[in-house]
């Protein structure tokens, strides 16, 4: 590349756009109540359960059974975002928070919507979260909730909306207060609305358009250092550095961000070998086997112009590696191999 970064060490200036917010969203969403069932029932032989305050819905169900002679009465109520998730095979009443964070919801990925397929046309375009969600709901569900695994950025989009609903505050404000400021990440931030430039010294990031232009000229690289990151929102609209990512994953896995019980839930995993051999996915975080034994826990990040991979081991070793374009195979696997080498040296 012809770009030359400022005269500072690469370790200090490597500012990257990263999907750390995926893990942060998972941590914040864990503070909400996870609905284990979307239905309530009443039968003629069961007495109403005691509760701190009257449950009007339950009382009406009981009345249908006891007074009106119905054999049973059941009600389904959206708990957090009523009516939001409706589409072809998509019904939010059947999706739990755990399924969102573990990518077992079956929600289609909004990044596959036509409006987002050509990054060269949307570099500076602003997207509302609802517009992104509409792009997902225009697609058919990938599978029924809880019956499969498939990474979908839509899960984190919905998790961000859930955080705003539960807290009553903007998503970026909650991530900043509860994560970034709490553990002192000095070079990590969520860009403000309309903010496209990076705030600190940085290398440039390049989008590989695949357009060779002329024969034998090689792929055309478009400078994508500046961008409107609203296209990623809760799925990855964050700027960070490798050192801050190391600090974040160290604090998370070291128990400084979540109570032990919630961290244990986060580390409860399901197979996710679509991401690589032996990879398992928890609640917003994944584990990957190391060649030297043990696991690395973390979450990669990809945006037009940048990709990062890394995490932290059980004994606290941390490594994150960033490249300034999105690599194609086999170079993509080589980035993961470099993380393995850094942690196993």
NORZI-V240526 format. One record per residue. OMEGA is omega in degrees with one decimal (* if undefined). Layout:
[[OMEGA] [OMEGA]]
This chain:
[[-177.7] [-178.9] [177.5] [-179.9] [176.5] [-176.5] [173.9] [-179.0] [-178.4] [-178.5] [-177.3] [-170.2] [-172.1] [177.3] [-176.1] [169.5] [-166.6] [-179.2] [175.5] [-179.0] [174.9] [178.1] [178.7] [177.8] [178.8] [-179.8] [179.2] [-178.5] [177.9] [179.2] [177.0] [176.3] [178.6] [-179.8] [179.4] [177.9] [-178.5] [-178.5] [173.5] [-178.0] [175.5] [176.7] [-175.5] [-175.8] [-175.2] [177.1] [178.5] [179.5] [177.6] [-179.6] [-179.6] [178.2] [-176.3] [174.2] [-173.4] [-179.8] [-180.0] [178.6] [178.7] [176.9] [178.8] [-178.8] [177.6] [-179.5] [-171.9] [-175.2] [-174.4] [173.6] [176.5] [177.9] [177.5] [176.6] [-179.2] [177.8] [173.9] [-178.4] [172.9] [-172.6] [-170.5] [-174.9] [-173.0] [174.8] [-173.4] [-173.6] [176.5] [179.7] [-178.5] [-176.9] [-178.5] [176.9] [-175.6] [179.1] [-178.8] [-176.1] [178.3] [176.6] [178.1] [179.9] [174.3] [-173.2] [-177.7] [179.2] [173.8] [-177.8] [-175.1] [179.4] [176.8] [-175.6] [-179.9] [179.2] [177.0] [177.6] [-177.3] [-176.8] [-175.4] [-175.1] [-179.2] [-176.7] [-177.8] [-176.9] [-173.2] [-176.1] [-177.9] [-178.5] [177.1] [177.2] [169.1] [177.2] [-179.7] [178.4] [177.1] [-179.6] [177.9] [177.6] [176.8] [-174.2] [173.5] [179.1] [178.0] [175.3] [-178.3] [176.2] [178.3] [-177.8] [175.6] [-177.0] [-179.1] [176.5] [176.1] [-177.3] [178.5] [177.2] [179.4] [178.9] [-179.6] [173.5] [178.9] [177.3] [176.8] [176.5] [178.1] [178.5] [179.4] [-179.9] [-175.5] [-175.3] [-175.1] [-178.9] [177.9] [-178.6] [-177.6] [179.3] [-179.4] [177.4] [179.9] [-176.7] [-171.4] [-176.3] [-170.7] [-179.1] [-175.4] [-179.0] [171.2] [176.3] [-169.4] [-175.7] [-178.0] [179.3] [171.7] [-177.0] [176.2] [178.2] [180.0] [-179.4] [-175.9] [-177.8] [174.9] [-171.4] [-174.1] [175.8] [-172.2] [167.5] [178.8] [175.9] [-172.6] [174.3] [175.7] [-175.9] [-177.3] [-179.9] [-175.8] [178.7] [178.3] [179.9] [175.1] [-178.6] [-178.5] [-178.4] [178.9] [179.3] [178.9] [178.5] [-177.9] [-179.7] [175.6] [178.8] [170.3] [-172.8] [178.2] [177.6] [-178.9] [-178.8] [-173.9] [177.7] [178.8] [-179.5] [-180.0] [175.6] [-178.9] [174.9] [178.6] [-178.5] [177.1] [177.4] [175.9] [-179.3] [-179.5] [-178.0] [174.9] [178.8] [-179.1] [-176.9] [177.2] [175.4] [-178.1] [179.9] [-177.5] [170.9] [-174.3] [-177.7] [179.3] [176.9] [177.2] [176.1] [-179.7] [-177.3] [174.3] [-165.3] [171.9] [179.5] [178.4] [-173.0] [169.7] [178.6] [-179.8] [-178.8] [175.5] [-178.6] [176.2] [-174.6] [176.4] [178.6] [-179.9] [-179.1] [-178.0] [174.2] [-179.4] [179.0] [175.9] [-179.5] [-179.3] [-179.7] [-178.4] [-174.6] [166.0] [179.3] [178.7] [178.2] [179.2] [178.2] [178.7] [171.5] [178.1] [178.6] [-178.8] [168.0] [176.8] [177.1] [177.7] [-179.7] [-174.9] [178.7] [179.9] [-178.6] [170.1] [174.7] [-176.2] [175.6] [172.3] [-179.0] [-179.1] [172.6] [-170.6] [164.5] [178.1] [-173.5] [172.7] [174.1] [1.5] [-178.5] [179.7] [178.4] [-179.9] [176.3] [177.3] [178.1] [179.6] [175.1] [178.9] [-180.0] [-179.2] [-177.7] [-176.6] [-176.6] [*]]
